[in-house]
Amino acid sequence: MSKVEDFLTSEEEQEIVAAIGTAEKNTSGEIRVHIEKENTIAPLDRAVEVFRHLKMENTKERNGVIIYVAVKSKHFAIYGDKGINEKVADDFWDSTKDVMASHFRNGDFKQGLIDGILKAGEQLKTHFPHQDDDTNELSNEISIG
């Protein structure tokens, strides 16, 4: 697949958005998915750029997580903000990427994204449980670059 539009169907996109809602229901953390055609820099560096472009560092507890995918380049990365990175195990993002990569290798991009989102949501729930005054600080929609 070389085009972003071919990566997920609109129904799959809605399932991913629903997974973000499910993952965020029990946490003050925020999760975003960003998909673009390709990149020319290291995937994690690009994920950080997109994270900043989407102003994800502006969450109250610095607990935003971005899952970045470059379709044609066949790259993806996960980046968590300072608040979450101070709390999760050092290998947490790598283990989450491994779960996603196993689905991606089989061409099941939707399930890879959903499993990554839900795994990130579990860690966010553990370290940043939902509070009565929590608000959804960032859109759950997939951003396309």
N, C-alpha and C positions, 0 to 999 in steps of 0.2 A: 504494500500500500504506500502510495507516495503522497496522497493528499489528506489533509486533516479531515475533510468531509467524509472520506471513506473509512476512517478509523473506527467510528462508532455510529450506529444508527441513532435516530432521534429517540427511539424507545430505550435503547441502551443508555443514552445520555440521561434520560429521566430516571432510570434505575440508579445511576451513579449519584445524581443529585439527591435522590431519596436516601441512598446509603450515607451521604454526608449528613443529611438531617437526622438519621438514626444515630450516627456516631456522635453528633453534637448534642443530642437530646439530654445526655447525662453528664455533660461537661461544660465548662465555660470556655474551653478551647475552640479553635476555629480551624477548619480544614478547607483548602481550595485545591482544585485540579486545574492545571493549565496544559493545553495541548497546542502544539504548533508543528508546522511542517518539518523544519529542520533547524539545526544549529551548527555553528562552526567553532564553538568553544566547549570546554568541559561541561558536561551536563549539570554538575552541581553548581558550577559558577553561573550558568544560565538560570538555574532554579533560584539562586540568590538574587540575580537581577530582576527576574519576574516577581519574586516575593516583594522586593522593594518597590517595583513599579506598581504593584497592586496595593501598596501601603499596608501590607500585612503586619509590619512591625508596630503598627499603631494600636494593637489590641491591648486592653488594660493590663493583662498579666503576661504579655509577651509570649503567648502560648499558641501562636498560629503555626500551621503545618501546610506546606505546599507539596503536592505531587506533580512533578513536571514531566511531560512526555514530548519528545521530538519524534514524530512518526517516521518520516523518511530516513532520518539519521539513525533510527532504532536505538535511541538513547532515552533513559529516564533517570530521574533523581528524586530524592525526598529531602526536603530541608525543613527543619524545625527551628523556631525562634529561640532566643536566649532562655526564656522561662522554661520551656519544655526540655531543652537540651541539658539544662542544669539538673534535671530530675530523672531522665531516663538512662538506662544502662548505655555504656559507650557503643555497644554493638546493636542497639535497638534498630536504628534505621537500616543497617545492613540486613538484619534478619527480616525486616519488613520488605525490603527490596527483594530478598530471596523468595519470599512467598509470592510476590507479584511476578517475578521473572519466570517462575515455573509455569504460571498461567500464560504469560506472554509467549513463551517458547511454543506452547500448544495453540497459539493464535486466539486465545480467549482473553482479549484485552479488557472486556467489561468486567469479568470476574476477577482478573488481576487487580484492577483499580478498586473494585468493591472490597476485596480482601485487604488491600493495603489501607483503605480508608477505615474499615472497621477495626483493624489492628491498631492503627494510630489512635482511633477513638477510644479504645480500651485503655491505652496508656494515658491519654488526656483525662479520662474519667477517674483513673486512679490518682493522678497528681493534681488535677484541677476539677474536682466534683462540681456539679451544677449547683448554683446558689439561687435563692429566690429572686434576687435582683439581676440575674444574668439576662443579657440581651444578645441577640445574634448580631455580632459586630461586623461580619463580612458576608457577602453574598455566597450562597451555596451553589450558584450556577457555575458551570464549567467555563473558564475563560479560554478564548481561542486567540492565538497570536499569529 
